[in-house]
Amino acid sequence: MRKGYIDTPVGQVHYREHGSGQPIVLLHQTAWSSIQYKYVMPALAERGLRCIAIDTPGYGMSDGFSKPPAIPDYADILRHAMDGLGLKSAHVAAHHTGVSIAISLAARFPERVERLALHGVPLYTPEEREVRLARPHFDQTPKPDGSHLQKRFEISVKMSPGASLEAIHQSTVQFYMAGPLEWYGHHAAFEYDSAADLMKIKAPTLIMSNTGDTLHVVAERIKKIRPDFSYAVMEGGTYHIVYDEAPAWAKVVADFVLGAKA
């Protein structure tokens, strides 16, 4: 697995790459990074896919925005990153906030997306968006006894009961790597009304969900406006299903994007 950087208008964007064949761009949830796909990438590569996992600006080792961005801003940087990688088009698989970015890219630049696999679509009602935007940001101020780290770890355990300790640890580390502006990604996702852009998508699309994720219920909302999409449900799991159940997740994605070529 190789790593590299691409120059973009917001600065350097970091990525991980593994495998060869049809390209598939992987977009992570907030506040993770491309390391979310650490175990997924080898499984996809075995199916003949060239995996490119990108650190969203402001996360992992990518430079970030100087002011709160909107989801289309993230999508614009993704397009620049694809240009830097020589990708005229690619499959795209995404999770949570990464899904919002993928939707915006596919709606605005349909020629760049071959097939979409979207897990956990942040399609919120106006009331849900208002509630989420009103939540206070987590205080990352270091405490002398390190209790700020423990507090975040305990929150992650509570949010994802049953997730592996490795996933909880990684999510906590990535959260602090993002720094005090880690809220940018969630803020953009909560402000973004994805319904209109979902209607514009032309690429074959798979809506994925898992019953252990609060966004699982959103799949039913999407079916009402896009019954032509494909749908797949994984039983159980947590917010960290991509990391903890990588082989199973990769199989669902690969089966869809490769289609009859699988």
Beta strands, then each sheet from edge to edge (+ up, - down):
strand 1: 2-8
strand 2: 11-18
strand 3: 22-27
strand 4: 49-54
strand 5: 90-95
strand 6: 113-119
strand 7: 205-210
strand 8: 230-234
sheet 1: 1+ 2- 4+ 3+ 5+ 6+ 7+ 8+
end
